[in-house]
């Protein structure tokens, strides 16, 4: 049922939060009127239950439909319930984990909470009227001194009659029982019914027992017979086959070669091999002479069977007849019923059946179940206390995102999971990453410089993925593979490794120097590439010369003398020299024109010119950085984590600077202990060179013309 009401009658107050107008939630009356707030004014429409820095139990209580999301209607329903139960809803703003039960309102929900809280305090033998989450979290302590607790499970202490106590204990032992709210093991109606059914079935089965053919030795004889049955029948089949084909007798009997193959080994370890031999010597006669040696692996079983054998010669019919004598007994054994209560013993089973406390135990269960509503109300107190403590914090992060934009660094949003220490800075805007694919799709649109890290901890087998926003400092050393340290909000330390970097501007000052950094990197790459190419060419040429055949001898002239190389012809190179001269002339003319244009400038105009050139180079980068910094937004990061953000949540330049703390060292005059001082003559030479460079620059720009040194151009 929709709870949103667009007929706004309540007069809301608004604040500038994060550069946007947002409704102010500053008193209990605001919370009680949330159902009148236009949904378009909510900063968040929904957020996940998992992964937030609020108690999971509190979030589960607010998520009434248990769909894994907290939505506007969930928040409104919770606000109405908790405000209706309180005399003064302003108490919600305190965020306490305890309440004086006298603060419950005289409403239906308030009265239920009051009575249940009072019952909890009485069960815990606590004085006073203040109840806390610690009191409601231990349900075993709450119900430990009560006979009935509304869960439909009765423990031994729920009965007062000794026979009933004994029956409950026996039922628990036989069925395994089920946990009672008090923490003890008990039984419910289903277990009681199954227990008494098992008693009746087991007693009937015992009463139906046939006479054991060999008394108390019957079970042992049956076990020995079943163990020997296959081997004995195998022997009779071998004997019949040997009688049919006397030439095969040796093959059907124990083969000496098989015994020889294991004779050199420890035969006690070869019991399985020996057991595979025939149970007795095969001679073609279908009879086992029990006076003769038998297969030693089976001889012990035959010793057990001797009381059941009437002759020294065992025939196949005798063996089958012995098995038939066991049939009725084994059939009865296989039909055992009520095995769950067998461990009690037949005497105890008959006693419990005679006492017949089944109806009395079911009545105790009914009495316990009758208090289900009261017990549910006790659970409702726990729900109220969790919401009482955490609901206002959720509102500050759901309706307005106020905690995120708060100046107090001790307050963080419920999506900020910890702090990342990397490259002499502390990044406070860190979030857990639950779906990397969603982050890959939308994180770049946030406009922030982001680093993703895989985190591991020696105290936990779990792995953690986080994303951290870098908003201050340089980024030159933030590269994939760099190690860092992450501290979650619980104070657990994690080893972090950067796995991905999304580059965006961090500051305008960084953007100013970015063209020069790129230019320096380009030049460095070109030099490195050129050096690598030349090195490769030199190595290739050297290898080619080493591998090439010796150069051919110059051909001889007609008189047999070696040919002479032609003399150098300067005319061929005249054009080249002329072209070089023209090029130098053009360069000189250009420099002369440039100097003429600069000649008439005043000294301060040279400074302005230099500044102008710098701005021409860095200006576009600074403008683009300024535009991107103004558009920085955390909404894409929240959306990637399953949030539905309803309003832009900008990260302005001043606010961004508060999200990252950079190391600040005191100003000190540091000396390198390994630095060697310059020798005196080197200092003199460096000083003279610097003076000459300065004087040359002043002369070139015509600044020495007043003292008789006109500019050269």
N, C-alpha and C positions, 0 to 999 in steps of 0.2 A: 504494500500500500504506500503510495507516494506521500511523503510528509512535507514536501516543499510547498510553501505558501508564498505566492508572489504579491499578495495584497499587503504591501508594506504599510504599517501604521506606526511602528516604533521609530523614534528619531535616533539615527545612528551618528556617531562621531567618526571623523576620518583623520588619518595621519599621512604624512609623506614618509613612506617606507621604501627604501631602495630607489628613490627617485620617482615613485609612482604613488598615486592616491590609493590608500587601502583603508578598510574599515578598522576601527580601533576596538579591540576586545579588552576592556580594562576593568570590568566589574561583573559581578554575578548576574545582574539584570541583562547585560549584553548576551551572556551565554543562554539565559532562559528564553531570549527572543531570536535565537539563531534561525528558527523555522521561518521567520519573516524576512530574513536577508536574501536578497535576489541572488540566485546561483551565479549570475554573471559577475558578481562582485567577489566571489570566492577565488582566492589565488590558486588553490588546488581543488580538482574535482574528485580525484581518487589517488590512493597511494597503496603500495603493497604492505601486507602485514609483516612479512619477514624482512630482515636486514636493516631495521631502523633502531636507533639508539633509545628505544623505549622498551620496557619490559614486555616480552612476547605475550605474557599472560594478560596484561592490560589490553594489548591490541586485539587479542583473541576475544576478549569480552566485548569490545566495541564492535568487532566484526560479527554482528548478530547472525547473519545468514551463512557464516563460515565459508565464504567464497574466495578467501585469500586477499580480498581488497577492502580497504576502508573507503567508503563513498560518502557523499554529502548526506544521504538519508541515514546512514549509520551514525554519523556525528550528531545529526539533529535528534534522532531517537534517543541516543545516549544523553544528550544535553537535557532533554525534557524529563527523562527518568531521574537523573541525578539531581536536577534542580527541584523536582517535585518532592524528593525525599528530604530536602534540607530546609531548615528554617531560614538560613542565611546563605544563599548561593555564593556570596563573596568569599566564603571559606575555600572554594575551589581554587582561587588564585594563589593560595598559600602553598599548595603542592605538598601537603603533609601526608605521612603514611599512617596517621592515627586520627581518631575523632572522639570527642565526648558524645556518648550516645544520647545525651540530652539535646543535642543539636539536630536530631532527626525530627522532621516535621510531623504534624498531626494529620497526615494523609495516609492513604491505604498502604503505599510502598514504605512510607516513613514508619508507620506502626509495625509493619512486618520486620523491618530492619531493626527497630528498637527491641522488639521481643526476642528476635534471634540473637542479636548482639548481647543482650542481657543473659540469655541462656548460655552462650559461649563463655562469658566471663564466669558464670556460676560453675560450669563444667570444669573450667580451668582453675577454680578456687582463687580468682583474682579479685582484689578489693578495688574499689573506685569504679568510675564509669567511663574510663578511656579504653578504647579497643584499638588494636593496631594490626597491620598486615602480618606481623610475626605471630599474633594470636590465632589468626584464621588460617595460616598456612600449614599448621600441624593438625590435620584432621584426626590423626590417631590420638593425640593428647586431648582433643575436644571430646571425643566419644569413648575414651578409655574407661571412664567411670560410669557409663550409662549402660543399662541392659539393652535398650533398643535405640537404634539410630536411623531407622527409615530406609535402609538399603535392602531389606528383605533377606538378610543373612543373619543367622544366629550363631554365636559362639557358645562355648561351654558355659560361660558366665551368664548367658541370657536365661538359663534354666535355674530353678530353685530346687527341684526334686532331684535326688541323687541318681535315680534310675534314668531320668531324662538327661542328666549331665553325662552319664556313662554312654547312653545311646548316641548323643551328639559326638562325643569323642570317638566312638567306634565308627560312626558314619564318616567323620573326617579322615580317619585312618584308612578306611576302605575306599573312599572315593577321591581322596586327595584334597577335598574341601575347596573353598573359595575365600578370598580375602574379605574380611569385614572392615567397615570404616574405622573400627577401633584399632586395626592393625593385626588383630588375631585371626586365626583361620577358623572358618565356620562352614555351615551348610545352608543352602536355600531349599525351596520347596522341591525343585527338580531332583536335587541330590538326595533329599530325604526319601522321595518316592523310589528312586533307583536303588537306594540302600536296602529298603525293606523288601523290594522285589528280589534283590539278590539274596537276601536272607532266606526267603521262601524257596527260591529256585535251588539254592545250595542244599537246604535241608531235604527237599524232595529228591534231589539227585543222590544224596547220601542214603536216604531210605530205600531207594531203588537199586542199591548195589547188589549184584549177584554174589554167590559164594565164591571166594577166591580158591581156585583149584589146588593151590599149594600153600595156603595160609599166608603168613607174613613174608614168605620167600617168593611169592608169585611175581611181584614187580621186578625183582632181580632176575628171575628166570625168563620173564618176557623180554627184558632188555638184552640178555645174552642170546636168546633165541633169535630176536630180530637182527642182532649183529651178525649171527652165523648163517642166517637163512640163505642169503645169496650165494655164499661160498659152498654150503652143503649141496644146494641144488646144482651148482656148477660142477661139483664132483660127480654127482649121479649122471649128469649129462655126458661128462667125459668118459665115465665108465661104460655107458651104453654105446657111445661112439667107438670106444676101444673094442667092445665085444663085436660090434658090427664090422670093424676093420682092424684086426689084430696087428697089422703092420704099422698102424698109426699110434700104437700104445706108447712107444718111446717119445713121440712128439707131444702126446697129451700129458705125459707124466712130467715130473720135475726134471728139467734138462740140466745135466751136469755142467754144461758150458755157462749157463746163467749163474750158477753158484760160483764157478771158477772166476767169473768176471768181477765178483765182489769179495772174493775170499781174502785178498790181500789188505782189505780195508777193515775198519772197526765195524763189525757186524751189528753192534747195538744201534748204530746210526743208520742202518739199512733196513729198519723194520718194515718200511713201506714196500721195499723191493721183495722182501721175504713173504710179506702178506699176499703178494700177487701170485705166489706159487699155489698149486692145488692144495687143498686142506689136508689131503692124505694121498698116499702113493696110488697111482692109477694102475690097476692090473687087468682091467676088463671085468672085474667082479663088482657088481653094483651094491657094495656094502662097505661100511666103515667099521673097521675093527678097533674098538676103543681101547683094547689092551696093547695095541701097537702105537709106536710114536706117531704123533700128529704134527702138522705144521706148527712150529714153536710160536709163530705170531698169533695163532688162534687157540692154542692149547688151554690157556687160562679160561676162556669162555666156555669150553667144554667141561672144565672142572666145575663151573657154576651150574651147568645143566645136568650133571650126573644124578642129583636127587630125583629128577624127573624122568630119567632113562631106566627102563627095567632090565635091559640086557647089555652084554658087552658088544654085540654086533648091532649096528644101526642101519636099518634098511630105509629106503625112501618112503615107504608107506608108514613106517613108524614115525619118521620125521614129520610127515604131513599130519598124522593123527595127533601128535603133540601140539602142533600149531592150532589144530581145531579145538583142542581143550582150552586154549587161551581166547578164542573168538568172542565169546559172550562177555568175558571180563574186559577185554580191550575195547569192545564196542561201547560198553558202559563208561569206561575211562574217557573215551573220546567225546562222549556226550556231556561232559561236565558243564554245569550251569552255576551261575552265581560265584564264579571264581574270585571276584573282587573281595568277598568276605571270607574266603577260605583261611586266610591267615589268622582270623579270629578264633578258629577252632570250632568244631561242631557243637560242643557244649555251650559256648558263648552264643553261638547262632541260635540254638534252641531257647536259650534264656531270653534273648532279645525278642524272639517271636512270641514267647509266652507272655512277656511283659506288655508287648504291643503298645509302644509309646508313639507310634506314628502320628496319630491324630493330635496328641498333645504337642508334638514338635511342630506340626503344621500350624497349630493355633499360635504358637510362639512366633513363627514366621509372619503370620497374618498381623499379629500385634506390632511387630517391628515394621512391616510395610505400611501400616496405618500412619506412621509418623514420617512418611516420605516427604510430605509438603513442608513439615517443620525442618527436616534435614536440608531440603532444597533452599529454604530461607536462610539457613546457616551458610550454605554455599553462596547465597546472594550477598551476604555481608562481605565475604571475601571479594566478590565482584565489585561491590560498591567501593571498598577501600582501595583497590587497584585503580579504579577510575577516578576516585577522589584525589589520588596522588598524581596521576599522569595525564588527566584529561586536558587541563589547561595548557600543559606543554604541547600536547598534540595540536590544540587549537592555534597556538602561536606559530606553528609550523605548517598548518593546513589552511587556515583562513587568510593569514597575512604573511607568512615567512618572516615574522618579526625576529625570531632568534638568529636567523642567518645574517640579518643586517644590523644586529645590536652591536654597539661599540665595545661593550664589555667582552674582552677576549676569553673570559672564563665561561661565557655562554656560547654554546654551539648549536647548530641546527641538528635535527634528528637524523639527517642524512649524512652529516659529517662524521666519519668513522674513526678518525685519528689524526696523527701528525707524521709527516715524512721529513726526515732530516737528510738533505742531500746538497752537496756543493756549497757548504757554508750558509745554508738557509733552511728555514723550517716552513714547510708548506702546510697550512692548516685546512685548506679546502681539499680534503681527501674523501673519496667515496669508494665503497665496495662495488666491484663490477660483477654482476650476476650473468650477463649475457654479452659476450664480447662482440658477437655479430651485430647486435643493435648499436653498440657503441661505435663500431666501425662505420655504420651507416649514418649516424647523426652527430657524433661528438665534434667533428670538425666545424660544424655550423655554430658551435658555441662561441667561436672567435677567441678562445683562450689557448694559451700555450699549455699543452697537456702532456704528462708523462705517465705511461702505464707501467705497472710493476707487478712481478710475481713475488709473493712473500711466503717465506717458510719460517717456522719457529721450532726450536729444540724442545719446547714444552708441549707441542701439539703436532699430531700427525697430519692435521688438515693443512691445506694450502689456501692462500688468499690472493685474490686479484684486486688491485686497487687502481684508481686513477687520481692523480694529484694535479692541481692547477698551479703553475708557476707565474707569479704576478710581479715579481721584483727581481732585479739583478740581471746579469748576463747569462747567455745560454750556450756559450761555446763549449762547455764541458759536459752538458747534458746530452749524452749519447747512449744509444742502445748498448747494453752490457755493463753500464756503470752500476756499481754497488751503492746501496743506501741502507738506512735503518728506518723502520716504520714502527710507531707506537700506537696501538689501538686505544680506544677510550677506557678499556679496562686496565691499561698500563702494561700489557703484554708486549714484549719486544719481538719484532720480526725482522729477519734478513730480507732485504728487498733488492731486486735486480730490475733495471729498466729494460722493458721488452719492446716498447713502442713510444715514439715521440710524434706529437702533432704540433707543428710549428705555426705559431701566430705571434703577432707583435706583443711584447711585454710592456714597453714604455716608449715614449716619443724620443727620449735620449738614446735608447738603444737603436731606434730606427734612424736617428741622425748618423750614427757611425756605421750602419749596416752597408751602405754602398761602398765605403772604403774597405770594410772587411771583405766584402765580396770581390772587390777589385784586387785586394792583396791576395786573396785565395786563388783568384784566376791567374794572377801573375805567377804565384808560387806553383800552381798546377802546370802552367805553360813551361816554366823553367825546368820543373821536374820531368815533364814529358820530353822537352827538347834534350835534356841531359840523357834521359833514358834512350831516346832515339839515336843520339850520337854514339853513345856507348854501344848500342846494338850494332850500329853501322861499322864502327871500328872493329868490333869483334868479328863481324861478318867478313869485312875486307881482309883481316888478318888470317882468318880461316881459309879464305879463297886463295890468298897468296901462298899459304903453306901447302895447300892441296893442289895448286896449279903446277903444270909442267914447266921446266926451265925455259926462259925466254929464248926465242930464236936469235941466232947470230945475224947481224946486219949483212945483207948480200955484198959481195965484192964487186969492184968495177972490172972493166974489161982487161986492165993490166994486172989484175990480181990483188990490188990494194983494197983495204976496207973503204966502204962508202963513207963520205964526209957529210955531216948534217948541214943543211942550208943555213946561211947566216941570218941573224935576227933582222926582220924587216919592220922598221919603226912606222912605216906608212900605214901598215895594217891596223895599228893601235891608235892612230891619230884621232879617228872618229870617237873612239872610246874616251880618250882624254878630253876631247871637246865636250862630250855629253856630260862628263863629270863636272867640268868647269861650269857649264850652264846650270846644272843642278845646284851647285854651291852658290852661284850668283843669285838664283831665285830665292834660295833659303836666306841669304844675306839681305836681299831686298825686303823679304817679308819681315825679318827681324827688325830691319831699319824702320819700316813703316809702323810696326808695333811700338817701337821705342819712341818714334815721333808722336804717335797718338797718346802715349803715356807721359810724354815730356812735360806737358803743360798742367799736369795734375798736382794738386796740393798734397801735403803729406797725409792728411786725414782721408783724402780721397783714395789713396792707395789701400788704406785699411778697409774702407767701404767696398772697394772693388774686390778685395780678398774675401770679405764676408759675403758679398753677392755671389761670387763663384761657388763658395761653399754651400750657399742656400740653393743655388741652381742644381748642385749635385745631390744634396740631401733633402731638399724641399719636397719633391714628390714622395719619397719614402716616408717622410714625417707626416705628410698629409694623409697618405693611405693608412699609416699606423693609427693616426688620430681617429679616422673614420671607423676602423675596425675596433679600436679600443672602446669607442662609444657604443658599439653594437654587442659587446661581450654579454653573454647570457647563459645562465646555468640551466635554463629549461631543457635544452637538448640532452644534457647529462642526466637530468632527472627522468625525462621521458624514456631514455635508454634503460633506466632501471625500473621501469614499469609505472612511473608516476603519470598522471594526467594533469599537466600544469596549464592553468587557465589564463594566466597573465604573464607578460614578459617580466623576467627577473634579471634585470641588468646588473652588471658588475662595472661600476664606473671606475675611472682612473684613481680617484682618491680612495674609494672603498677597496679597490683591488690591492692597493699598497698595504692595506691592513691584513690581507689574507696570507701574506708571506713575510716572515721576519728574516732579515739578513743579518749576518754576524757583524757586530760593530766593535772594533778594537780601539783602544785609546791611542791618541796620536803620540808617537814616539820617534825619536831619532835613532834609527837602528844602524849599526855598523856591521858590515860583513867581516867576520874574523879571518876569512881566507883571502880577502881582497888585498892585493899588493899595491902599495903606493907608487906613484910615478916618480921617476928620477927627476932631479931639478932641471936638467937640460931639456927633457921632454916637455915639462910644464912651460918652459920659455918658448919652445917651438910652437906648441899648441896655441899659446896666447898670441904670438905674432901672426900665425895663420888666421886666427879668428879676427884680429884687428884688420888684416889685409882684406879679408872677405867683406867685412863691414864697410871699409873704406871704398872698395871696388863697387859695392852696391850703391853707396851714396854718390860716387862719381858717375856711374852709368845712368842713374836717375836724375842727374843734374843738380843734386843738392849741394855740391861743392863749388858751383860756378861763382858764388859770391866771394870766394877766396882765391879765384884765379885758376880754377880747374873746371873748364866747361865740359859738358857731357860729350862723349865721343860720337853720338849719333845725332 
